[in-house]
Amino acid sequence: PDFGAAKRPRRAHPQTVHVHVTRPPSRRAARLVVALCVLAVALVFLAFQFGTERTWWIELARYIPFPAYLAPAAMGVLLSFWLPTRWRLAAVAALALVITGIMGVQLNRGEEGHAPLRVMSFNIKAYLADDKPGGYARIAWEMALHDPDVLVMQDAGLANKPEDLPPSFRTALGARQIHISGQYIVASRHPMTDCQSGDISFPGEGHHYVRCTITAHGVSFDMVTAHLLSPREGLNATRHERLGGLAEWQENFEMRMIQAHKLARDLFGQPRPLVLAGDLNAPDSSPVIAALRESGLRDSFASAGLGYGYTFGHSLRTRFSFLRIDHIMVSPQIGVKDSFVGGAEASAHRPVIADLWLKRD
C-alpha cells in the first residue's frame, strides 16, 4: 500500500436534530376548563350577592385572599385563546366579574355639601406596638399625617386616662378632647359631650361600644366606634381541622351577627345624624354589614371611594391587604366627599379616612 497517499476524507453523516414542539391544549380540555372557571366565578359572585346569615358557610369564602379567585379566572382567559370567540368573551367576562364584583372595586364620585369634617378610624393593635421599636411613633405619625377632626381607635388599651398615653400619642392628638373607655379612644377637636357605652355582648363574653355627641359647624351628631368579634379563631379552626372546624366557624359568625343586630337596634331611628366607625371584622358584602345598612347607615368607601380600599391582610403570610373589614358608615343626613385608606406600616390594620359633609346638599 502507498502510505504516502492522502487519505480520502470520510463522509460526514448528518446529525439528527430533535425539535420539541409544544402542542396547544386540546379544544375539548380547554372548553372544559374554561367552562368550569366561568361557572365557578358566577356561583361565587351570586353567593356573595345573595348570601344571608343563614348561609353561614358562604361567609368563609369572603375571607379567602383574592388571588384564589383571580388566578383561575386568568387561566380561563389564556385557555380561551384556543377556542372560538364566544368562549373568549365568556372567559373575559368572568375575569372582569372577579376584578369588580368579587374583589369589590369601587368607582364612586364624591357628594357635594358644606360643613366639612374629617373622620379617621384606626385599629392600632397597641399590644403589638409594645413589641416593636418605635411602634407607637409609627401610629402617631399616621395619625398626624391625616390630621382628622375626629379620630377613633380600637384595640387601644394603652391607658385609663389621657395623661397616661404615650408621649408620641399626646403630641399627635394635640389639643383634641379625649375620651377613653376600655379598648376605645375617641379624640375630637370639636366639643364632645355625653360619652357613654353601649352593649354588644354575646353569650359567654361581654363587649361594648362607645358613643359620644360632637358638635361641629353648628351641627350635633353622634360618633360611635365599635369593634366586633374577630373571625380569626373560626378561620383557623376550618384551616387546621377542615370540616371538623366548621362548627366553630358557624358559632364565630353567629356571635358576630348577634353583635351587629344589637348595634343596629341601638342606632336605628336616632334623632341626630350619626357616624359609625370601627373594625367591624366583615367585608362590605357580608350580612354583618347588611344588618347595619338596615338601620339606615351607608358605607363611606362604597359611597365615595375609588379602588378596593383593603385594610387588612398585609401582616399575614400574604404580605398584602385583601380585605376591607374596617369601615366608616354614616346616616342619610351626612354627605361623603371622599373616603380612602392609609398606610400599612403602623398597624396590622390600615386606617380608614372619610371626608364628610355635615350639611349635605
DRENGU-419088 format. One record per residue (C-alpha): x, y, z. Coordinates in Angstrom, 2 decimals. Layout:
N
R      px      py      pz
R       X       Y       Z
...
This chain:
361
R      px      py      pz
R    0.00    0.00    0.00
R    1.06    3.57   -0.68
R    1.41    5.02    2.80
R    2.31    8.39    1.38
R   -1.01    8.84   -0.44
R   -3.50   11.25    1.05
R   -6.42    9.67    2.90
R   -9.82   10.11    1.41
R  -11.97   12.24    3.67
R  -14.68   10.37    5.47
R  -18.18   11.32    4.55
R  -19.89   13.15    7.38
R  -23.24   11.84    8.47
R  -25.90   14.46    9.14
R  -26.80   14.87   12.85
R  -30.33   14.25   13.91
R  -31.92   17.38   15.42
R  -34.78   16.83   17.83
R  -37.27   19.69   17.81
R  -39.72   19.79   20.67
R  -42.99   21.37   19.62
R  -45.35   22.48   22.36
R  -48.75   21.30   21.43
R  -51.68   23.51   22.26
R  -54.18   22.02   24.67
R  -56.93   20.03   23.08
R  -60.04   22.06   22.44
R  -62.12   19.68   24.46
R  -59.89   20.09   27.53
R  -59.73   23.86   27.06
R  -63.52   24.09   26.80
R  -63.93   22.05   29.96
R  -61.51   24.16   31.99
R  -62.92   27.47   30.72
R  -66.47   26.32   31.40
R  -65.56   25.31   34.96
R  -63.79   28.64   35.59
R  -66.73   30.66   34.30
R  -69.23   28.60   36.28
R  -67.20   28.83   39.50
R  -66.87   32.61   39.19
R  -70.58   33.01   38.53
R  -71.51   30.85   41.54
R  -69.16   32.73   43.89
R  -70.48   36.09   42.70
R  -74.11   35.02   43.19
R  -73.29   33.57   46.59
R  -71.72   36.86   47.68
R  -74.73   38.81   46.41
R  -77.47   36.64   47.87
R  -75.83   35.02   50.89
R  -77.59   35.66   54.20
R  -76.84   34.95   57.82
R  -78.50   31.55   57.36
R  -75.95   30.62   54.69
R  -73.10   30.90   57.16
R  -70.79   28.67   55.08
R  -70.75   31.29   52.30
R  -69.17   33.74   54.73
R  -65.99   31.67   54.71
R  -65.39   32.46   51.04
R  -65.42   36.21   51.73
R  -62.20   35.89   53.73
R  -60.23   33.98   51.07
R  -57.38   36.07   49.53
R  -58.48   37.33   46.11
R  -55.68   35.57   44.12
R  -57.58   32.32   44.79
R  -60.33   33.70   42.55
R  -58.18   35.78   40.23
R  -55.74   33.01   39.18
R  -58.34   30.52   37.84
R  -60.17   33.29   36.02
R  -56.93   34.44   34.37
R  -56.12   30.84   33.41
R  -59.54   30.58   31.80
R  -58.78   33.64   29.67
R  -55.45   32.16   28.50
R  -57.01   28.83   27.52
R  -59.85   30.58   25.72
R  -57.42   31.79   23.02
R  -57.57   28.28   21.52
R  -61.37   28.47   21.36
R  -63.97   30.36   19.33
R  -64.80   33.98   20.11
R  -67.81   33.25   22.32
R  -65.58   31.29   24.70
R  -63.08   34.14   24.88
R  -65.85   36.60   25.65
R  -67.20   34.38   28.43
R  -63.73   33.97   29.98
R  -63.02   37.71   29.84
R  -66.41   38.43   31.38
R  -65.64   36.03   34.25
R  -62.29   37.72   34.87
R  -63.99   41.12   34.87
R  -66.54   39.81   37.38
R  -63.73   38.74   39.72
R  -61.95   42.09   39.44
R  -65.11   44.09   40.04
R  -67.84   42.17   41.85
R  -65.91   39.58   43.84
R  -62.89   41.72   44.73
R  -65.21   44.65   45.47
R  -63.82   47.53   43.42
R  -65.48   50.90   43.99
R  -65.66   53.66   41.38
R  -67.58   56.48   43.02
R  -67.76   60.25   42.81
R  -67.95   62.25   46.00
R  -71.03   64.17   47.02
R  -71.46   67.91   47.44
R  -72.19   69.70   50.68
R  -70.77   72.03   53.29
R  -69.60   71.98   56.91
R  -66.64   69.62   56.32
R  -65.45   67.04   58.83
R  -62.61   64.52   58.50
R  -63.08   61.27   60.44
R  -60.41   58.60   60.86
R  -60.92   55.08   62.24
R  -57.83   53.11   63.22
R  -57.38   49.70   64.87
R  -53.89   50.35   66.21
R  -53.23   46.93   67.82
R  -51.50   48.65   70.72
R  -50.41   45.35   72.28
R  -48.33   44.65   69.15
R  -46.87   48.16   69.10
R  -45.37   47.40   72.53
R  -43.08   44.81   70.92
R  -41.89   47.00   68.03
R  -39.17   49.63   68.37
R  -40.84   52.91   67.52
R  -44.24   51.18   67.29
R  -46.14   53.99   68.99
R  -44.27   56.62   66.98
R  -45.38   54.99   63.71
R  -49.00   55.07   64.83
R  -48.68   58.69   65.93
R  -47.12   59.61   62.57
R  -50.07   58.04   60.71
R  -52.46   59.99   62.91
R  -50.63   63.26   62.31
R  -50.34   62.60   58.56
R  -54.11   62.54   58.05
R  -54.88   65.08   60.80
R  -58.54   64.11   61.34
R  -61.05   66.31   63.11
R  -62.37   63.21   64.86
R  -60.20   60.15   65.48
R  -61.49   56.86   66.87
R  -59.17   53.98   67.76
R  -59.81   50.33   68.58
R  -57.52   47.84   70.31
R  -56.04   50.89   72.02
R  -55.88   49.71   75.61
R  -52.94   51.97   76.40
R  -54.17   53.92   79.39
R  -57.17   54.73   81.54
R  -56.75   58.50   81.25
R  -55.35   60.82   78.56
R  -52.32   61.96   80.54
R  -51.07   58.35   80.69
R  -50.95   57.91   76.89
R  -47.51   57.53   75.26
R  -45.83   60.92   74.67
R  -45.95   60.48   70.87
R  -49.73   60.00   71.08
R  -50.25   63.07   73.23
R  -48.21   65.11   70.72
R  -50.16   63.78   67.72
R  -53.53   64.32   69.40
R  -52.64   67.89   70.34
R  -55.46   69.85   71.93
R  -58.19   67.38   70.97
R  -60.66   66.39   73.63
R  -60.10   62.73   74.54
R  -62.40   60.02   75.88
R  -61.01   56.59   76.82
R  -63.14   53.52   77.51
R  -61.51   50.09   77.59
R  -60.01   49.39   74.17
R  -61.51   52.56   72.64
R  -60.17   56.09   72.28
R  -62.28   58.93   70.84
R  -60.46   62.21   70.18
R  -62.16   65.32   68.78
R  -61.02   68.88   68.08
R  -64.69   69.89   68.28
R  -66.66   69.95   71.56
R  -67.58   66.43   72.71
R  -70.15   65.55   75.38
R  -72.25   62.72   76.78
R  -69.83   59.87   76.08
R  -71.32   56.54   77.12
R  -71.03   52.82   76.45
R  -73.48   50.50   74.74
R  -73.76   46.74   74.99
R  -72.79   44.38   72.16
R  -72.18   41.30   74.30
R  -72.92   37.76   73.15
R  -73.34   34.56   75.19
R  -70.21   33.93   77.19
R  -68.43   37.24   76.55
R  -69.08   40.86   77.44
R  -68.34   43.56   74.85
R  -69.23   47.22   74.48
R  -69.11   50.10   72.02
R  -68.74   53.84   72.67
R  -70.99   56.71   71.63
R  -70.21   60.43   72.04
R  -72.11   63.53   70.91
R  -69.94   66.01   68.97
R  -70.91   69.49   67.81
R  -69.16   70.96   64.75
R  -70.21   73.79   62.42
R  -73.40   74.17   64.41
R  -74.41   70.52   63.87
R  -74.60   67.97   66.69
R  -74.06   64.36   65.66
R  -73.41   61.05   67.38
R  -69.96   59.50   66.93
R  -69.97   55.74   67.52
R  -67.00   53.37   67.48
R  -67.25   49.59   67.72
R  -65.05   46.53   67.38
R  -66.90   43.32   66.51
R  -65.67   39.82   67.20
R  -62.65   38.73   65.14
R  -63.18   35.83   62.70
R  -59.64   34.61   63.42
R  -60.50   31.64   65.64
R  -63.20   30.36   63.31
R  -60.99   30.72   60.26
R  -58.09   28.97   61.98
R  -60.38   26.12   63.02
R  -61.53   25.49   59.45
R  -58.00   25.80   58.09
R  -56.49   23.29   60.52
R  -59.43   20.95   61.10
R  -61.16   21.24   57.71
R  -64.75   20.03   58.06
R  -64.22   19.46   61.77
R  -63.77   23.20   62.26
R  -67.00   24.27   60.56
R  -68.99   24.18   63.80
R  -66.55   26.61   65.42
R  -66.73   28.87   62.36
R  -70.54   28.83   62.44
R  -70.54   29.82   66.11
R  -67.98   32.57   65.45
R  -70.13   34.02   62.66
R  -73.34   33.80   64.68
R  -71.76   35.70   67.60
R  -70.65   38.47   65.22
R  -74.19   38.63   63.82
R  -75.59   38.97   67.35
R  -73.30   41.95   67.90
R  -74.28   43.52   64.57
R  -78.01   43.18   65.30
R  -77.60   44.65   68.79
R  -75.66   47.59   67.43
R  -78.16   48.14   64.60
R  -81.08   48.17   67.03
R  -79.36   50.75   69.22
R  -78.53   53.02   66.30
R  -81.81   52.77   64.40
R  -84.06   55.83   64.47
R  -81.73   58.15   66.38
R  -82.74   61.82   66.06
R  -79.22   63.15   65.42
R  -77.00   62.45   62.41
R  -74.71   59.54   63.12
R  -71.25   58.30   62.17
R  -70.26   54.70   62.96
R  -66.54   53.93   62.62
R  -64.57   50.89   63.62
R  -63.17   47.45   62.99
R  -66.33   45.54   62.10
R  -64.35   42.45   61.03
R  -66.57   41.86   57.99
R  -66.32   42.75   54.29
R  -68.86   45.09   52.75
R  -70.78   42.21   51.13
R  -71.23   40.40   54.45
R  -74.61   40.04   56.22
R  -72.87   41.70   59.19
R  -72.64   44.97   57.26
R  -76.07   44.39   55.71
R  -77.55   44.37   59.23
R  -76.06   47.82   59.87
R  -77.25   49.12   56.50
R  -80.76   48.10   57.50
R  -80.51   50.60   60.36
R  -80.14   53.38   57.74
R  -76.35   53.60   57.51
R  -74.23   53.52   54.35
R  -70.54   52.83   53.93
R  -68.37   55.87   53.15
R  -65.98   54.00   50.84
R  -68.88   52.41   48.97
R  -70.28   55.94   48.54
R  -67.19   57.94   47.57
R  -64.18   55.61   47.40
R  -62.00   54.68   44.42
R  -60.35   51.28   44.16
R  -60.54   48.45   46.66
R  -59.87   50.12   49.99
R  -58.46   46.95   51.56
R  -57.46   47.46   55.18
R  -56.28   44.05   56.39
R  -54.02   41.19   55.31
R  -50.60   42.81   54.95
R  -49.49   41.46   58.36
R  -50.35   37.88   57.37
R  -48.33   35.47   55.26
R  -49.82   37.00   52.11
R  -47.97   40.28   52.85
R  -50.65   42.28   51.03
R  -54.02   43.69   52.06
R  -57.00   41.82   50.65
R  -59.95   42.52   52.99
R  -61.96   45.68   53.64
R  -63.13   44.96   57.17
R  -62.66   48.44   58.72
R  -65.49   50.85   57.94
R  -66.85   54.33   58.38
R  -70.62   54.39   57.96
R  -72.90   57.43   58.00
R  -76.60   58.21   58.32
R  -78.51   59.77   55.39
R  -78.17   63.35   56.70
R  -74.39   63.24   56.22
R  -72.68   63.56   52.82
R  -69.44   61.86   51.80
R  -66.91   63.88   49.82
R  -64.15   61.25   49.78
R  -63.03   58.06   51.51
R  -59.67   56.28   51.39
R  -57.28   54.13   53.42
R  -53.92   54.96   54.96
R  -50.57   53.21   55.12
R  -49.65   49.69   56.22
R  -46.55   50.48   58.28
R  -48.06   51.38   61.64
R  -50.50   48.56   62.37
R  -51.93   45.25   61.18
R  -54.90   47.36   60.05
R  -54.74   50.28   57.65
R  -56.73   53.26   58.90
R  -59.89   54.40   57.10
R  -60.35   58.12   56.46
R  -63.57   59.81   55.33
R  -64.06   63.46   54.39
R  -67.68   64.15   55.30
R  -70.19   66.94   54.88
R  -72.28   67.54   57.99
R  -74.69   69.54   55.83
R  -75.50   67.58   52.71
R  -76.71   69.31   49.55
